[in-house]
Amino acid sequence: MDSVRSQISRRSRWSGTGVLTGILLLLSIPPAMPSAADPVPKRGSAYMGMGVLAHDGADATAVPAESVPRVTQTEGVDVSSHQLNVSWSTLWNSGVKWAYTKATEGTSYKNPYFTQQYNGSYDIGMIRGAYHFATPDGAGGAAQADYFVDHGGGWSKDGKTLPGVLDIEWNPYGASCYGKSKSAMVSWIRDFLNRYKTRTGRDAVIYTATSWWTECTGNYAGFGATNPLWIARYASAVGTLPSGWSTYTMWQYTSSGPTVGDHDRFNGATDRLKALATG
């Protein structure tokens, strides 16, 4: 009996020692540093609306596209290299009548699928245009406008080509406002818009989200009189618009629509869409 008690006592001491050793070992390990939820993407991989879900979220009650009367809203899509070769016939048959294709980013990236996407939408009968993903932490606004126009972002008065779009939103590669003050950001945008107007004769469309515009431009109101607004908000309504605009021209309302994901509405019937294309 004494032998059994002795063995139990030894086991208890070792068990306690093991627990204590484990606790001390855990205490001695420095806490792991938090890791970023998502790695920084490669330059050139950005696309229209890339930061909307992360910063503004989405409203699960968003109205499905088929419930919007075609006499007042015209369905569209926006695409980039992420969609690869797009099935334009599928989109056309589903009621999509206009499209924007990413052409460029910064002053070094060109969408390798631009020709299939830009020409394919045109060939199927859509009214189409091109957009530039702005990176104000790189080259200046005028230089990026030149790069955009020189690589697919121009405009022609054919009734089927929409004015180019400046996609200005959260920086996917770093600080949301690209390291610029509000006044510097407004100046950068103005330089882009002025150069685009000089090169094409058209005022570019501005794509943005109200929350980004407020944070990074101080809710600047000076472009609303000249530049059409393409607002990003994944919800059942556009909500508050940036200062200077009393209405929107286009609305990116979801990133999970059929065929390509990013779906949009033009705020008017197709005759008004053709009027915007014609200039």
Salt bridges, closest charged atoms under 4 A:
ASP2 OD1 - ARG5 NH1 3.16
GLU75 OE1 - ARG70 NH1 3.82
GLU75 OE2 - HIS263 ND1 2.87
GLU105 OE1 - LYS102 NZ 2.71
ASP137 OD2 - ARG43 NH2 2.80
ASP146 OD2 - ARG195 NH1 2.34
ASP146 OD1 - ARG199 NH1 2.78
ASP150 OD1 - ARG199 NH2 2.68
ASP203 OD1 - LYS197 NZ 3.47
